[in-house]
């Protein structure tokens, strides 16, 4: 068993793993691009703030944010209170938006999939070898990403994959979940099953399975509740 499995990471540790999975960084720990496993690079947001349930906060900045502005923002980040409600905006929300002249922001809860999570329904692993058998009738688009988004775990009904959870951000420490369920098959507990199956596969690879979503995505939050995921903080970005 690895040290990472033996020692339970703190909420602060998990937020570090989260931001490192979401974005590529340069040698100065400045954000460069979105860390998608498939080819292509989209620019990272200019500002990331991760507030934790322990009361700590992590902030990261894109490489082109001026140092004088970074100093101001870091001071505000240090004053952020403990997270008690993931729908509450940062204490200094207005200041962040004004200083950065932000056009858009995103925010959402961040969860750890617990080690005891197990799928309550049978799931299968989707790979290049078996993808044509399962990825039809709604998931054909995934075939171009299948080599990159591994592990990829599916629940099969009517001879096809109807709910899938796969790794969409990957580092040596952690994987972030990407979850999709076909409309006709939602509300049946399938999403919770594939998330649990995916998390088991990630842990077998020595990684930590993380699940995050946006504050307005009620369906995804419902999956987190039904799966008894563990909230460790809230992310906030400004583009």
Secondary structure, DSSP 8 states (H G I E B T S, - for coil): --HHHHS---HHHHHHHHHHHHEEE-TTS-EEEE--SSS---B--SEEEEEETTS-EEEEEBTTS-HHHHHHHHHHHTT----S-TTS--TTHHHHHHHHT-S-EEEEEEEE--TT---SS--EE--TTTHHHHS-SS-GGGGGTTTTS-SEEEEEETTEEEEEEEEEEE-SSEEEEEEEE-GGGTTSSHHHHHHHHHHHHHHHTT-EEEEE--TT-HHHHHHHHHTT-EEEEEEEEE-
